[in-house]
Each structure stands twice: as structure tokens, then as C-alpha cells.
């Protein structure tokens, strides 16, 4: 397994893969000054190694890199995560320690389901989404492509979050949020367009 991006996020994915007994062959990064990370070699300018997981936390950059990759895309799910047998987790996605994904939820490509996040039944998480640590998504929540749910946010049942929006840490979201906005607070309010 290779990781694209020699970053702090890569360190967490290395830990997940190690806990799963996966062999890590190295990392790829565009920064030629980085030659190793956690004793693993870092290669440069390669987009065809596989299997590979993008280890970049920024949703937009993760999407851009995914368009350049030509090999097989892997995924990583920590052994302490609970993922329902009736849910799906697509390729490129990373599910961190203590996360819970309940029945009939669908997690898209290249997502980050971070430490202790809870995704309840029938949620739909689109591609390139980041659900931050200890966020709670109640049942039937949908999160559009590229959106970022901040740490400790609570999304009430049935709410829809648009594409490429950001929900601030600790927010309580009780109403739908449109595309391309920053919103936060309790009750969550739209602050500005992004």
C-alpha cells in the first residue's frame, strides 16, 4: 500500500494500516524536500503506484489528486471502528478509530470519517467529505460532495448539507444548509458564501 501525501493525516493512516496488518511500501509527495515519514520512504512525481490512498486532509486537494491517479485505490478502516454490514464504504475512504457507521448508510469515495465520528442509519455521505472528530450525524442526513463537518458538530435527523460547504466545530444543525457556504453556531446559521 502507498499513501499520497506525507502529512499529519498520513501518520494517522499509517497507524490504521499497521493496526490492520497491511504492508506500507512508501509515500508519494510533491515536496522533494521530504524524503521519509515515520521511517517510510517518500517518493516524488509518481501517480501510478497502487494500491494507494490519498493522505491529504484538504477536501479540494484530495479531489484534484484523485483525478491524476491511475492505479488501484485502497481504503483504510481502523479495527476499532464499527461499520454496519448493511452500509457501504467506497474506495479511497479512511475510517478512523472509534468511528461508527450504522445500518444502510453510504460513504462515498475519498472521504475522511474521523476519530469517534457517529454516522447513524440511512445517511448519505458524498465523495471528498470530511466528517471531523466526534461529530454526530443523526439518521437520514445527507452531506454533499466536498463538504466539511467540524469537530463535535451535531446534524439533526433528515438535514441536508449542500456541496462544498463548511459547518463550524460544535455547531448544532437543525435546518438544511445550501451549497458553498460557511455556517456555524447553535442554532447553526449561514455566515457567508465560500
URGIPE-V880993 format. One record per pair of residues at least 12 apart in sequence whose ideal C-beta (glycine too) atoms are under 6 Angstrom apart, sorted by sequence separation. I is the first residue (numbers start at 1). J is the second residue. D is the distance in Angstrom with one decimal. If there is no record, write none. Layout:
BEGIN
i=I j=J d=D
i=I j=J d=D
END
This chain:
BEGIN
i=32 j=44 d=5.1
i=165 j=177 d=5.5
i=181 j=193 d=5.7
i=182 j=194 d=5.2
i=27 j=40 d=5.8
i=29 j=42 d=5.2
i=171 j=184 d=4.7
i=174 j=187 d=5.5
i=180 j=193 d=5.8
i=26 j=40 d=5.4
i=81 j=95 d=4.6
i=87 j=101 d=5.1
i=93 j=107 d=5.5
i=99 j=113 d=4.8
i=105 j=119 d=5.4
i=111 j=125 d=5.8
i=117 j=131 d=4.6
i=123 j=137 d=5.2
i=129 j=143 d=5.1
i=135 j=149 d=4.9
i=141 j=155 d=4.8
i=147 j=161 d=5.3
i=153 j=167 d=5.1
i=159 j=173 d=5.5
i=171 j=185 d=5.9
i=172 j=186 d=4.2
i=180 j=194 d=5.6
i=26 j=41 d=4.4
i=27 j=42 d=4.7
i=28 j=43 d=5.1
i=162 j=177 d=5.8
i=173 j=188 d=4.3
i=1 j=17 d=5.9
i=24 j=40 d=5.7
i=75 j=91 d=5.4
i=160 j=176 d=4.6
i=161 j=177 d=4.8
i=162 j=178 d=4.6
i=163 j=179 d=4.5
i=164 j=180 d=5.2
i=165 j=181 d=5.0
i=166 j=182 d=4.9
i=167 j=183 d=5.7
i=168 j=184 d=2.6
i=26 j=43 d=5.8
i=80 j=97 d=4.7
i=86 j=103 d=4.5
i=92 j=109 d=4.9
i=98 j=115 d=5.8
i=104 j=121 d=5.7
i=108 j=125 d=5.7
i=110 j=127 d=5.9
i=116 j=133 d=5.6
i=122 j=139 d=5.6
i=128 j=145 d=5.7
i=132 j=149 d=5.8
i=140 j=157 d=5.7
i=146 j=163 d=5.9
i=150 j=167 d=5.4
i=152 j=169 d=5.6
i=159 j=176 d=5.9
i=162 j=179 d=3.6
i=171 j=188 d=4.4
i=28 j=46 d=5.1
i=73 j=91 d=4.3
i=75 j=93 d=5.0
i=76 j=94 d=4.9
i=77 j=95 d=4.3
i=78 j=96 d=5.7
i=80 j=98 d=5.6
i=81 j=99 d=4.5
i=82 j=100 d=4.7
i=83 j=101 d=4.6
i=84 j=102 d=5.4
i=86 j=104 d=5.3
i=87 j=105 d=4.4
i=88 j=106 d=5.1
i=89 j=107 d=4.6
i=90 j=108 d=5.3
i=91 j=109 d=5.8
i=92 j=110 d=3.7
i=93 j=111 d=4.4
i=94 j=112 d=5.5
i=95 j=113 d=4.5
i=96 j=114 d=5.1
i=97 j=115 d=5.5
i=98 j=116 d=4.3
i=99 j=117 d=4.7
i=100 j=118 d=4.8
i=101 j=119 d=4.8
i=102 j=120 d=4.9
i=103 j=121 d=4.9
i=104 j=122 d=4.8
i=105 j=123 d=4.3
i=106 j=124 d=5.2
i=107 j=125 d=4.8
i=108 j=126 d=4.8
i=109 j=127 d=4.4
i=110 j=128 d=5.2
i=111 j=129 d=4.8
i=112 j=130 d=4.4
i=113 j=131 d=5.1
i=114 j=132 d=5.1
i=115 j=133 d=4.4
i=116 j=134 d=4.5
i=117 j=135 d=5.0
i=118 j=136 d=4.7
i=119 j=137 d=4.8
i=120 j=138 d=5.2
i=121 j=139 d=4.6
i=122 j=140 d=4.8
i=123 j=141 d=4.8
i=124 j=142 d=4.3
i=125 j=143 d=5.0
i=126 j=144 d=5.2
i=127 j=145 d=5.2
i=128 j=146 d=4.6
i=129 j=147 d=5.4
i=130 j=148 d=4.7
i=131 j=149 d=4.9
i=132 j=150 d=5.3
i=133 j=151 d=4.9
i=134 j=152 d=5.0
i=135 j=153 d=4.8
i=136 j=154 d=4.8
i=137 j=155 d=4.7
i=138 j=156 d=5.6
i=139 j=157 d=4.8
i=140 j=158 d=4.8
i=141 j=159 d=5.4
i=142 j=160 d=4.9
i=143 j=161 d=4.6
i=144 j=162 d=4.8
i=145 j=163 d=4.6
i=146 j=164 d=4.2
i=147 j=165 d=4.7
i=148 j=166 d=4.8
i=149 j=167 d=4.9
i=150 j=168 d=4.9
i=151 j=169 d=4.4
i=152 j=170 d=4.8
i=153 j=171 d=4.6
i=154 j=172 d=5.0
i=155 j=173 d=4.7
i=156 j=174 d=4.8
i=52 j=71 d=5.5
i=73 j=92 d=4.7
i=78 j=97 d=4.5
i=84 j=103 d=4.4
i=90 j=109 d=4.5
i=96 j=115 d=4.5
i=102 j=121 d=4.7
i=108 j=127 d=3.9
i=114 j=133 d=4.6
i=120 j=139 d=4.5
i=126 j=145 d=4.3
i=132 j=151 d=4.2
i=138 j=157 d=3.9
i=144 j=163 d=3.6
i=150 j=169 d=3.6
i=1 j=22 d=5.3
i=6 j=27 d=4.7
i=47 j=68 d=4.8
i=50 j=71 d=2.6
i=51 j=72 d=4.5
i=53 j=74 d=5.0
i=47 j=69 d=5.5
i=48 j=70 d=4.7
i=49 j=71 d=5.7
i=50 j=72 d=4.0
i=1 j=24 d=5.5
i=2 j=25 d=5.5
i=6 j=29 d=4.1
i=48 j=71 d=5.4
i=51 j=74 d=3.8
i=53 j=76 d=5.9
i=2 j=26 d=5.9
i=3 j=27 d=4.6
i=4 j=28 d=4.8
i=14 j=38 d=5.7
i=6 j=34 d=4.7
i=6 j=37 d=4.4
i=6 j=42 d=4.8
i=13 j=55 d=4.9
i=66 j=110 d=5.5
i=10 j=55 d=3.7
i=9 j=55 d=5.1
i=2 j=49 d=4.6
i=4 j=52 d=5.7
i=9 j=57 d=4.3
i=62 j=110 d=5.3
i=1 j=51 d=5.4
i=2 j=52 d=4.4
i=3 j=53 d=5.6
i=4 j=54 d=4.8
i=5 j=55 d=4.1
i=5 j=56 d=3.9
i=3 j=55 d=4.1
i=54 j=110 d=6.0
i=17 j=76 d=5.6
i=19 j=78 d=6.0
i=16 j=76 d=4.5
i=19 j=79 d=5.4
i=4 j=65 d=5.8
i=16 j=78 d=4.7
i=13 j=76 d=5.5
i=63 j=128 d=4.8
i=62 j=128 d=5.7
i=59 j=128 d=4.7
i=59 j=130 d=5.7
i=1 j=74 d=5.6
i=13 j=94 d=5.7
i=59 j=146 d=4.7
END
